[in-house]
Each structure stands twice: as C-alpha cells, then as structure tokens.
Amino acid sequence: MPKKIDPALRERAVRLVLEARAEDEKLSLNAAVKRIGPRVGVNPDTLRTWSKQAEIDTGRRPGTTTSDAAELKQLR
C-alpha cells in the first residue's frame, strides 16, 4: 500500500522544482527532479509526475487538469 505524502511536502517539492527551472531555463525537468527529490525525501519519478501535473494545472503544459479529471470521474 503506498504511503501517504503530506500535501505540504508535495507542494513544497513541486514549487522547488518549478523555481529551479525558472531560474535556469536550460535545466531539464529530469535534472531538476533528480537534484531536488533526494533533498526533500521524495522519489524523483514521483516528483516528476507531480511537477508535470502542476505544469498542466497552471497551463504551461497541455493535458487534462486535476479539476477536469475530478469532474470527469464524478460524471462517470
């Protein structure tokens, strides 16, 4: 059973990745999550998924937003 992640930790980790990429535009998502994930105690693959979803939710990346996914789930 997966462990529950504190929402504050998740928000902080994603914010750190997005800030690192904003400061250095040449920094790839993979490099950012590999650098920050171990520092905050989050698996880099998990942090990559969270970061991609955060970019979708803010309109920086195409895809289904969290709110749209929740609405679709409710309609089904």
Secondary structure, DSSP 4 states (H G I P E B T S, - for coil): -PPPPPHHHHHHHHHHHHHHHHH-TT--HHHHHHHHHHHHT--HHHHHHHHHHHHHHTTSS-S--HHHHHHHHHH-
